[in-house]
Amino acid sequence: MCTNFLLSVPNLPAVAGQPSLQHISARCMELTGTLATRLYRVPALQQFPVFKNHSQPWVGSYGFVGLCDPETIPEFTMFMDGINQTGLSCAALWLPGSVFAEKAGAGEQPVAFHDFTAWVMSQFDSVPSLVMALSKVRIVGPQPGAPTYLPVHFIATDSQGLTAVIECVDGQTVVYGPDYRDGATNDGVLTNAPTYDWQRTNLENYAHLDVVGTGTSRKAGGVPVGAGLIGLPGDITSVSRYVKAWTLRQGFAKLPKDGQGWLPTAKLDGVTGSTQTIVNVALQLVTTIQATPYGTALVHKEGKVDPQLGDWTMWQVARDHTNIAFYFNTAFNATINGVQLSGIDFGGGSAAPKDWPSVPVMPAQGPWFQDVSASL
């Protein structure tokens, strides 16, 4: 299980006095067991695929940082998430029922499903250019039941907040671009099954939900805060998480376009800026929507509860598409780690995966709390 969404807020301070939007997307990773994860720096001009498979070879134009399993990277390099040096991100989320093509058709470029996120981040600087290229691409992969089969779909977002969702249905590569349903994809909301078109249609059942309310009345029997959210699903199923993400992000679209007054610490000038505020809010919100701490979604195995088989949130990320940065924290260490891509050298040419610089994500490194005992 995974959840993704996009927040767009006024960027403060405004550049040259002109209001602009800052685009921050976030997601979490839900899986069973334990998944070792590292954040890798992949150079520009990298040669792909990094091991022989069914993808048509290509050379990347852009460098990126991406999350990958270090245990499988030597022979099955699949980036689960990341962002490139232009601010374009791509992520893979679970979609049971996905069926990849076994081979590309005539005149189509084959891209193996496990190469797809790297293919996107290494070559494109905008979602429209990606969507155009996808018209001649077929995502290929093993069929359900094969040892290397993983049912996934993908979401990409660029520096302008434009978003596309890509799914593999009955061997076809289905693309929902920024113009789908009058820009529906640009909220960046994606969870798991059913397919994306079904999830968008289901939202019509929740059109009455609203994050704006009358506030708490001073009189007994008044309307409580949050009354506009009565009926909001509270469980952790994919359908419910989709509705929650779509609903709870709505308030940020209602902010004043000039950014006046939206920061909660505006009167305490300098305490928090828009980036600090929205990155933290995005990480808090993805936790609120997902809400699957370790041990809360268990399953049976041979009549017993197996703690290694329950889904739980392992890590979560926030991607700053405007300032081109990547933030993450983990289930057992809420300390936020950040990477500013503008300060990274993506030169050096192609390299073997074992030579890509990386930092650990899961298991988390460093102190998990700040000890302030000595200050008391």
Buried (B, 14 or more C-beta within 10 A) or exposed (E): BBBBBBBBBBBBEEEEEEBEBBBBBBBBBBBBEEBBBBBBBBBBBBBBBBBEBBBBEBEBBBBBBBBBBBEBBEEBBBBBBBBBBBBBBBBBBBBEBBBBBEEBEEEBBBBBBBBBBBBBBBBBBBBBEBBEBBEEBBBBBBEEEEEBBBBBBBBBBBBBBBBBBBBBBEBEBBBBBBBBEEEBBBBBBBBBBBBBBEBBEBBEEBEEBEBEBEEEEEEEEEEEEEEBBEEBBEEBEBBBBBBBBBBBBEEBEEBEEEBEEBBEEEEEEEEBEBBEBBBBBBBEBBBEBBBBEBEEBBEEEEEEEEEEBBBBBBBBBBBBBBBBBBBBBBBEBEBBBEBEBEEBEBEBEBBEBEEBBBEBBBEBEEEEEEEEEEEE
